[in-house]
């Protein structure tokens, strides 16, 4: 199994000459439940639920679970970074 080196997005941007971006870890290819999404976003489950209900954070419903993709989290962060700029 290959070893993974964690590189900050700031360091990667400095070496590539691009602006910082959100990187996806290879193990981050699965849908996240609300508590996991909240942990990834450094916020509360209540905030994630509100973002989902308001349509600001895309999600899918499978059974009774609301699930968020890593791409949806990245898209939400990017759109808020652009709005703040």
VENPEWO-V168049 format. One record per residue. N is the residue number from 0. RES is the residue in one small letter. BURIAL is I if it has 9 or more other ideal C-beta (glycine too) atoms within 8 Angstrom, else O. D_CENTER is the distance of its C-alpha to the mean C-alpha in whole Angstrom. Layout:
# VENPEWO-V168049
N;RES;BURIAL;D_CENTER
N;RES;BURIAL;D_CENTER
This chain:
# VENPEWO-V168049
0;x;O;25
1;x;O;24
2;x;O;23
3;x;O;19
4;x;O;19
5;x;O;16
6;x;O;17
7;x;O;15
8;x;I;13
9;x;O;16
10;x;O;19
11;x;I;18
12;x;I;18
13;x;O;22
14;x;O;23
15;x;O;22
16;x;O;23
17;x;O;20
18;x;O;17
19;x;O;14
20;x;O;11
21;x;O;8
22;x;O;9
23;x;I;8
24;x;O;10
25;x;O;13
26;x;O;13
27;x;O;9
28;x;O;11
29;x;O;12
30;x;O;11
31;x;I;10
32;x;I;12
33;x;I;12
34;x;O;13
35;x;O;10
36;x;I;7
37;x;I;9
38;x;O;10
39;x;I;6
40;x;I;6
41;x;O;10
42;x;O;12
43;x;O;14
44;x;O;14
45;x;O;16
46;x;I;14
47;x;I;11
48;x;I;14
49;x;O;16
50;x;I;13
51;x;I;13
52;x;O;17
53;x;O;17
54;x;O;15
55;x;O;13
56;x;I;10
57;x;O;11
58;x;I;12
59;x;O;15
60;x;O;17
61;x;O;19
62;x;O;22
63;x;O;22
64;x;O;18
65;x;I;15
66;x;I;12
67;x;I;9
68;x;I;7
69;x;I;5
70;x;O;6
71;x;I;6
72;x;I;3
73;x;I;4
74;x;I;7
75;x;I;7
76;x;I;7
77;x;I;9
78;x;O;12
79;x;O;12
80;x;O;13
81;x;O;15
82;x;O;17
83;x;O;17
84;x;O;19
